[in-house]
């Protein structure tokens, strides 16, 4: 059986900005927009109702700036796609960003089943990976990449896996979760209209984990998805392993700014003992802050309109998160 793929357009609602310490990854929303044309020939300066492309949140478009995410037929145990460029041809050259040329993130539209994988590139421009789609449902697939000579992009497409569909309720907000024997505690909550710190602290058997291992060039990796339209952001904490100042745990910190209330799902990847673990949290922007402020006063003033300076290894730049 082959996976059935369909592309849908989605309206854009709230606004969200997430960033790494000393570097801010941005997601900015405004009036509703339609998804970009799938043929890649839309005006590169605008999308939807004439809105500027650089204001559209990452992952909401299947086509952007001349690049299009095109899933291709594959066996049931494989997921395959191409990125076509402004010339209509498959892209075959990509820059390395955070140790990989392509980051593929998939999640069901009910925000369950999150997977982050790294496909292999064939000479014809086709990316292939063992399917990360774990069972029936409507999934959103995000391709996060930088074409050589182009800008960083995150494109998204809906993929439907046939079968009996059962939505799973969004877990309630919580400040602690367990995964694979590790306890991860979240301190802080996003606050509308101002920057707020989010710090994840990792422990095991009641003891802080102080020897986290580098994963994709950092000690932690965060993807945030907004409930509803699944606006996407992928950021890293400040600093680089081995830079003399970045500690390998137990705390991994980010900065977040969300100008509106709403529910978000956070997925924190960290590596320890040679294995990558993913801790998941539901947060609601507008809730009172939890715990102490680990990063001191939040910066004041409006969110920047362009890329902010990053810490190390381009951590916190837009589109890792790209938009």
DRENDO-1510 file (C-alpha; in Angstrom, 1 decimal, always signed):
<recs>
REC; n; res; u; v; w
REC; 1; UNK; +0.0; +0.0; +0.0 .
REC; 2; UNK; +1.3; +3.5; -0.8 .
REC; 3; UNK; +0.8; +6.5; +1.5 .
REC; 4; UNK; -1.8; +8.9; +0.2 .
REC; 5; UNK; -0.7; +12.5; +0.2 .
REC; 6; UNK; -2.8; +15.6; +0.0 .
REC; 7; UNK; -2.1; +19.3; +0.3 .
REC; 8; UNK; -4.4; +21.6; +2.2 .
REC; 9; UNK; -4.5; +25.3; +2.9 .
REC; 10; UNK; -4.7; +26.7; +6.4 .
REC; 11; UNK; -5.6; +30.0; +7.9 .
REC; 12; UNK; -3.1; +31.7; +10.2 .
REC; 13; UNK; -4.3; +32.9; +13.6 .
REC; 14; UNK; -2.2; +33.8; +16.7 .
REC; 15; UNK; +1.4; +35.0; +16.7 .
REC; 16; UNK; +4.4; +33.3; +18.3 .
REC; 17; UNK; +8.1; +34.1; +18.7 .
REC; 18; UNK; +10.5; +31.6; +20.2 .
REC; 19; UNK; +14.3; +32.0; +20.6 .
REC; 20; UNK; +17.5; +30.8; +22.1 .
REC; 21; UNK; +19.3; +32.6; +24.9 .
REC; 22; UNK; +21.0; +35.7; +23.3 .
REC; 23; UNK; +19.5; +34.7; +20.0 .
REC; 24; UNK; +15.8; +34.8; +19.0 .
REC; 25; UNK; +14.1; +32.6; +16.5 .
REC; 26; UNK; +10.9; +34.2; +15.2 .
REC; 27; UNK; +7.4; +33.2; +14.2 .
REC; 28; UNK; +5.2; +36.1; +13.4 .
REC; 29; UNK; +1.5; +36.0; +12.3 .
REC; 30; UNK; -1.0; +38.5; +11.1 .
REC; 31; UNK; -4.2; +38.5; +9.0 .
REC; 32; UNK; -5.3; +35.1; +7.6 .
REC; 33; UNK; -3.4; +33.9; +4.5 .
REC; 34; UNK; -3.8; +31.0; +2.1 .
REC; 35; UNK; -1.1; +28.4; +1.6 .
REC; 36; UNK; +1.3; +29.2; -1.3 .
REC; 37; UNK; +0.7; +27.9; -4.7 .
REC; 38; UNK; +2.0; +24.4; -5.2 .
REC; 39; UNK; +3.5; +25.1; -8.6 .
REC; 40; UNK; +6.0; +27.4; -7.1 .
REC; 41; UNK; +5.2; +30.2; -9.5 .
REC; 42; UNK; +3.6; +32.6; -7.0 .
REC; 43; UNK; +5.1; +36.1; -6.6 .
REC; 44; UNK; +8.2; +35.4; -4.5 .
REC; 45; UNK; +7.6; +38.6; -2.6 .
REC; 46; UNK; +4.1; +37.8; -1.5 .
REC; 47; UNK; +1.9; +34.9; -0.5 .
REC; 48; UNK; -1.8; +34.5; +0.1 .
REC; 49; UNK; -3.7; +37.8; +0.1 .
REC; 50; UNK; -0.6; +39.8; -0.9 .
REC; 51; UNK; +1.0; +39.6; +2.5 .
REC; 52; UNK; +4.9; +39.6; +2.6 .
REC; 53; UNK; +6.3; +36.1; +2.7 .
REC; 54; UNK; +8.7; +36.9; +5.5 .
REC; 55; UNK; +5.7; +37.4; +7.9 .
REC; 56; UNK; +4.3; +33.9; +7.4 .
REC; 57; UNK; +5.1; +31.4; +10.2 .
REC; 58; UNK; +7.4; +28.5; +9.3 .
REC; 59; UNK; +5.8; +25.3; +8.2 .
REC; 60; UNK; +2.4; +26.7; +7.0 .
REC; 61; UNK; +3.4; +26.8; +3.3 .
REC; 62; UNK; +4.1; +24.0; +0.9 .
REC; 63; UNK; +5.7; +26.6; -1.5 .
REC; 64; UNK; +7.7; +29.6; -0.5 .
REC; 65; UNK; +10.3; +31.8; -2.3 .
REC; 66; UNK; +10.2; +29.6; -5.3 .
REC; 67; UNK; +10.8; +26.3; -3.4 .
REC; 68; UNK; +8.2; +23.6; -3.1 .
REC; 69; UNK; +7.9; +20.4; -1.0 .
REC; 70; UNK; +6.8; +17.6; -3.2 .
REC; 71; UNK; +6.1; +14.2; -1.6 .
REC; 72; UNK; +6.7; +11.3; -4.0 .
REC; 73; UNK; +5.4; +7.8; -4.2 .
REC; 74; UNK; +7.2; +5.3; -1.9 .
REC; 75; UNK; +6.6; +1.9; -0.3 .
REC; 76; UNK; +4.5; +1.8; +2.8 .
REC; 77; UNK; +7.7; +1.5; +5.0 .
REC; 78; UNK; +9.4; +4.6; +3.5 .
REC; 79; UNK; +8.8; +8.3; +3.3 .
REC; 80; UNK; +10.2; +10.2; +0.2 .
REC; 81; UNK; +10.0; +13.7; -1.1 .
REC; 82; UNK; +11.8; +16.3; -3.2 .
REC; 83; UNK; +12.4; +20.0; -2.9 .
REC; 84; UNK; +11.9; +21.7; -6.3 .
REC; 85; UNK; +13.6; +25.0; -6.8 .
REC; 86; UNK; +12.6; +28.2; -8.7 .
REC; 87; UNK; +13.6; +26.6; -12.0 .
REC; 88; UNK; +11.2; +23.7; -11.3 .
REC; 89; UNK; +14.0; +21.2; -11.0 .
REC; 90; UNK; +14.8; +19.1; -7.9 .
REC; 91; UNK; +17.3; +20.7; -5.6 .
REC; 92; UNK; +20.4; +18.6; -5.1 .
REC; 93; UNK; +22.7; +21.0; -3.1 .
REC; 94; UNK; +22.1; +21.9; +0.5 .
REC; 95; UNK; +24.0; +23.6; +3.2 .
REC; 96; UNK; +24.7; +21.8; +6.5 .
REC; 97; UNK; +22.7; +23.4; +9.3 .
REC; 98; UNK; +23.0; +22.0; +12.8 .
REC; 99; UNK; +25.0; +19.0; +11.6 .
REC; 100; UNK; +22.5; +17.9; +8.9 .
REC; 101; UNK; +21.4; +19.0; +5.4 .
REC; 102; UNK; +17.8; +18.1; +6.0 .
REC; 103; UNK; +15.7; +18.0; +9.2 .
REC; 104; UNK; +12.3; +16.2; +8.7 .
REC; 105; UNK; +9.8; +16.6; +11.5 .
REC; 106; UNK; +6.4; +14.9; +11.5 .
REC; 107; UNK; +3.5; +15.1; +13.9 .
REC; 108; UNK; -0.1; +14.1; +13.8 .
REC; 109; UNK; -2.5; +17.0; +13.7 .
REC; 110; UNK; -3.6; +16.3; +17.2 .
REC; 111; UNK; +0.0; +16.9; +18.2 .
REC; 112; UNK; +0.8; +13.3; +19.0 .
REC; 113; UNK; +3.4; +11.0; +17.4 .
REC; 114; UNK; +6.2; +13.6; +17.1 .
REC; 115; UNK; +9.3; +12.4; +15.2 .
REC; 116; UNK; +12.5; +14.2; +14.1 .
REC; 117; UNK; +14.5; +12.3; +11.5 .
REC; 118; UNK; +17.2; +12.9; +8.9 .
REC; 119; UNK; +16.6; +11.5; +5.5 .
REC; 120; UNK; +19.3; +10.5; +2.9 .
REC; 121; UNK; +19.6; +12.4; -0.3 .
REC; 122; UNK; +19.8; +10.5; -3.6 .
REC; 123; UNK; +21.6; +11.9; -6.7 .
REC; 124; UNK; +18.3; +12.8; -8.3 .
REC; 125; UNK; +17.3; +15.1; -5.5 .
REC; 126; UNK; +15.0; +12.6; -3.7 .
REC; 127; UNK; +15.1; +12.4; +0.1 .
REC; 128; UNK; +14.3; +9.0; +1.6 .
REC; 129; UNK; +13.9; +7.7; +5.1 .
REC; 130; UNK; +12.2; +4.8; +6.9 .
REC; 131; UNK; +8.6; +6.1; +7.4 .
REC; 132; UNK; +8.3; +8.2; +10.6 .
REC; 133; UNK; +4.5; +8.1; +10.3 .
REC; 134; UNK; +3.5; +5.8; +13.2 .
REC; 135; UNK; +0.0; +4.6; +12.3 .
REC; 136; UNK; -3.2; +6.0; +10.7 .
REC; 137; UNK; -4.0; +9.6; +11.0 .
REC; 138; UNK; -3.6; +13.0; +9.4 .
REC; 139; UNK; +0.1; +14.1; +9.8 .
REC; 140; UNK; +2.0; +17.3; +9.1 .
REC; 141; UNK; +5.5; +16.9; +7.7 .
REC; 142; UNK; +7.9; +19.7; +8.0 .
REC; 143; UNK; +11.1; +19.9; +5.8 .
REC; 144; UNK; +13.6; +22.2; +7.5 .
REC; 145; UNK; +16.6; +23.0; +5.2 .
REC; 146; UNK; +18.8; +25.6; +3.5 .
REC; 147; UNK; +19.3; +25.3; -0.2 .
REC; 148; UNK; +22.9; +26.2; -1.3 .
REC; 149; UNK; +22.8; +29.8; -2.4 .
REC; 150; UNK; +19.3; +30.4; -0.9 .
REC; 151; UNK; +17.6; +31.3; +2.4 .
REC; 152; UNK; +16.8; +28.9; +5.2 .
REC; 153; UNK; +13.2; +27.6; +4.9 .
REC; 154; UNK; +10.7; +25.4; +6.6 .
REC; 155; UNK; +8.0; +24.0; +4.3 .
REC; 156; UNK; +5.1; +21.8; +5.4 .
REC; 157; UNK; +2.6; +19.4; +3.8 .
REC; 158; UNK; -0.2; +17.3; +5.1 .
REC; 159; UNK; +0.0; +13.5; +4.7 .
REC; 160; UNK; -2.9; +11.2; +5.4 .
REC; 161; UNK; -2.2; +7.5; +6.4 .
REC; 162; UNK; -5.4; +5.5; +5.8 .
REC; 163; UNK; -6.9; +3.6; +8.6 .
REC; 164; UNK; -9.2; +4.1; +11.6 .
REC; 165; UNK; -8.6; +7.6; +12.9 .
REC; 166; UNK; -8.8; +8.3; +16.6 .
REC; 167; UNK; -7.9; +11.8; +17.8 .
REC; 168; UNK; -5.9; +11.9; +21.0 .
REC; 169; UNK; -6.7; +14.8; +23.4 .
REC; 170; UNK; -4.0; +17.3; +24.0 .
REC; 171; UNK; -2.3; +16.5; +27.4 .
REC; 172; UNK; -3.0; +19.0; +30.1 .
REC; 173; UNK; -0.3; +21.6; +30.9 .
REC; 174; UNK; +2.3; +20.3; +33.3 .
REC; 175; UNK; +5.7; +21.5; +34.6 .
REC; 176; UNK; +7.3; +18.0; +34.8 .
REC; 177; UNK; +7.3; +14.9; +32.6 .
REC; 178; UNK; +9.1; +11.6; +32.4 .
REC; 179; UNK; +10.6; +9.9; +29.4 .
REC; 180; UNK; +12.8; +6.8; +29.3 .
REC; 181; UNK; +13.5; +7.0; +33.0 .
REC; 182; UNK; +14.5; +10.7; +32.9 .
REC; 183; UNK; +12.5; +13.4; +34.6 .
REC; 184; UNK; +12.5; +16.8; +32.8 .
REC; 185; UNK; +11.1; +19.8; +34.7 .
REC; 186; UNK; +10.1; +23.0; +33.0 .
REC; 187; UNK; +10.5; +26.3; +34.7 .
REC; 188; UNK; +8.7; +29.4; +33.3 .
REC; 189; UNK; +5.9; +29.8; +30.9 .
REC; 190; UNK; +5.5; +32.0; +27.8 .
REC; 191; UNK; +3.9; +35.4; +28.5 .
REC; 192; UNK; +2.0; +37.4; +25.8 .
REC; 193; UNK; +3.7; +40.5; +24.8 .
REC; 194; UNK; +7.0; +40.0; +26.5 .
REC; 195; UNK; +10.0; +37.7; +26.6 .
REC; 196; UNK; +10.0; +35.0; +29.2 .
REC; 197; UNK; +12.6; +32.3; +29.9 .
REC; 198; UNK; +11.9; +28.6; +29.5 .
REC; 199; UNK; +14.4; +26.3; +31.2 .
REC; 200; UNK; +14.3; +22.5; +31.0 .
REC; 201; UNK; +16.2; +20.6; +33.8 .
REC; 202; UNK; +17.0; +17.0; +33.3 .
REC; 203; UNK; +17.5; +14.5; +36.1 .
REC; 204; UNK; +17.6; +10.7; +36.4 .
REC; 205; UNK; +17.0; +8.7; +39.6 .
REC; 206; UNK; +16.7; +11.9; +41.5 .
REC; 207; UNK; +20.1; +13.2; +40.4 .
REC; 208; UNK; +20.8; +16.0; +38.0 .
REC; 209; UNK; +22.2; +14.9; +34.6 .
REC; 210; UNK; +25.4; +16.9; +34.2 .
REC; 211; UNK; +26.9; +15.0; +31.2 .
REC; 212; UNK; +24.4; +15.6; +28.4 .
REC; 213; UNK; +25.9; +14.7; +25.0 .
REC; 214; UNK; +26.0; +17.0; +22.0 .
REC; 215; UNK; +23.1; +16.4; +19.6 .
REC; 216; UNK; +22.9; +18.4; +16.4 .
REC; 217; UNK; +25.6; +20.6; +17.7 .
REC; 218; UNK; +24.0; +21.5; +21.0 .
REC; 219; UNK; +22.9; +20.0; +24.4 .
REC; 220; UNK; +19.3; +20.5; +23.7 .
REC; 221; UNK; +16.9; +21.0; +20.7 .
REC; 222; UNK; +13.5; +22.5; +20.9 .
REC; 223; UNK; +10.6; +22.4; +18.4 .
REC; 224; UNK; +7.4; +24.3; +19.3 .
REC; 225; UNK; +4.1; +23.8; +17.5 .
REC; 226; UNK; +1.0; +25.9; +18.0 .
REC; 227; UNK; -2.3; +24.1; +18.5 .
REC; 228; UNK; -4.6; +24.5; +15.6 .
REC; 229; UNK; -2.6; +25.6; +12.6 .
REC; 230; UNK; +0.7; +23.9; +13.7 .
REC; 231; UNK; +2.8; +27.0; +13.1 .
REC; 232; UNK; +6.4; +25.7; +13.5 .
REC; 233; UNK; +9.6; +26.8; +15.2 .
REC; 234; UNK; +12.8; +24.9; +15.7 .
REC; 235; UNK; +15.4; +26.5; +17.9 .
REC; 236; UNK; +18.5; +25.7; +19.9 .
REC; 237; UNK; +19.9; +27.0; +23.2 .
REC; 238; UNK; +22.7; +29.5; +23.3 .
REC; 239; UNK; +26.3; +28.2; +23.1 .
REC; 240; UNK; +28.1; +25.3; +21.6 .
REC; 241; UNK; +29.5; +22.2; +23.3 .
REC; 242; UNK; +33.2; +22.7; +23.9 .
REC; 243; UNK; +33.1; +26.5; +23.8 .
REC; 244; UNK; +34.4; +26.7; +27.4 .
REC; 245; UNK; +31.2; +28.3; +28.8 .
REC; 246; UNK; +28.3; +26.0; +27.8 .
REC; 247; UNK; +27.6; +23.4; +30.5 .
REC; 248; UNK; +26.3; +19.9; +29.5 .
REC; 249; UNK; +23.3; +20.1; +31.8 .
REC; 250; UNK; +21.3; +19.7; +33.8 .
REC; 251; UNK; +19.6; +22.9; +32.6 .
REC; 252; UNK; +19.0; +23.9; +29.0 .
REC; 253; UNK; +17.4; +27.4; +28.6 .
REC; 254; UNK; +15.5; +29.2; +25.8 .
REC; 255; UNK; +13.7; +32.5; +25.6 .
REC; 256; UNK; +10.2; +32.7; +24.3 .
REC; 257; UNK; +7.8; +35.5; +23.4 .
REC; 258; UNK; +4.2; +35.0; +22.4 .
REC; 259; UNK; +2.1; +38.1; +21.9 .
REC; 260; UNK; -1.2; +36.2; +22.2 .
REC; 261; UNK; -2.7; +33.6; +24.5 .
REC; 262; UNK; -3.0; +30.0; +23.2 .
REC; 263; UNK; -1.9; +26.4; +23.7 .
REC; 264; UNK; +1.5; +25.2; +22.4 .
REC; 265; UNK; +3.2; +21.8; +22.4 .
REC; 266; UNK; +6.9; +21.8; +23.1 .
REC; 267; UNK; +9.2; +18.9; +22.1 .
REC; 268; UNK; +12.7; +18.9; +23.8 .
REC; 269; UNK; +15.3; +16.5; +22.3 .
REC; 270; UNK; +18.3; +15.7; +24.4 .
REC; 271; UNK; +21.0; +13.0; +24.2 .
REC; 272; UNK; +22.4; +11.0; +27.0 .
REC; 273; UNK; +23.9; +7.5; +27.1 .
REC; 274; UNK; +24.1; +7.5; +23.3 .
REC; 275; UNK; +20.4; +7.8; +22.9 .
REC; 276; UNK; +18.2; +10.7; +21.9 .
REC; 277; UNK; +15.2; +11.2; +24.2 .
REC; 278; UNK; +12.2; +13.5; +23.6 .
REC; 279; UNK; +10.3; +15.2; +26.5 .
REC; 280; UNK; +7.0; +16.7; +25.6 .
REC; 281; UNK; +5.1; +19.6; +27.3 .
REC; 282; UNK; +1.8; +21.4; +26.8 .
REC; 283; UNK; +2.1; +25.1; +27.7 .
REC; 284; UNK; -0.6; +27.9; +27.6 .
REC; 285; UNK; +0.7; +31.4; +26.8 .
REC; 286; UNK; -0.8; +33.7; +29.4 .
REC; 287; UNK; -0.5; +31.4; +32.4 .
REC; 288; UNK; +1.3; +32.9; +35.5 .
REC; 289; UNK; +5.0; +32.2; +35.3 .
REC; 290; UNK; +6.2; +29.0; +37.1 .
REC; 291; UNK; +9.2; +28.8; +39.4 .
REC; 292; UNK; +12.0; +31.4; +39.5 .
REC; 293; UNK; +13.2; +33.5; +36.6 .
REC; 294; UNK; +16.5; +31.8; +35.7 .
REC; 295; UNK; +17.6; +34.4; +33.2 .
REC; 296; UNK; +16.9; +37.7; +35.0 .
REC; 297; UNK; +14.8; +40.5; +33.6 .
REC; 298; UNK; +13.4; +40.0; +30.1 .
REC; 299; UNK; +14.6; +42.4; +27.3 .
REC; 300; UNK; +12.2; +45.3; +26.7 .
REC; 301; UNK; +10.9; +46.7; +23.5 .
REC; 302; UNK; +9.2; +45.2; +20.4 .
REC; 303; UNK; +10.3; +42.0; +18.8 .
REC; 304; UNK; +13.0; +42.4; +16.1 .
REC; 305; UNK; +11.8; +42.5; +12.5 .
REC; 306; UNK; +14.9; +40.8; +11.1 .
REC; 307; UNK; +17.2; +37.9; +12.1 .
REC; 308; UNK; +18.7; +38.4; +15.6 .
REC; 309; UNK; +22.3; +37.7; +16.5 .
REC; 310; UNK; +22.8; +34.1; +17.5 .
REC; 311; UNK; +24.9; +32.5; +20.2 .
REC; 312; UNK; +27.0; +29.7; +18.7 .
REC; 313; UNK; +26.6; +27.6; +15.6 .
REC; 314; UNK; +23.8; +29.8; +14.4 .
REC; 315; UNK; +21.6; +28.6; +17.2 .
REC; 316; UNK; +18.4; +30.5; +17.5 .
REC; 317; UNK; +18.3; +31.8; +14.0 .
REC; 318; UNK; +14.9; +31.9; +12.3 .
REC; 319; UNK; +13.8; +28.6; +10.8 .
REC; 320; UNK; +15.9; +26.6; +13.1 .
REC; 321; UNK; +13.5; +28.2; +13.5 .
REC; 322; UNK; +13.1; +29.2; +9.8 .
REC; 323; UNK; +10.2; +31.2; +8.7 .
</recs>
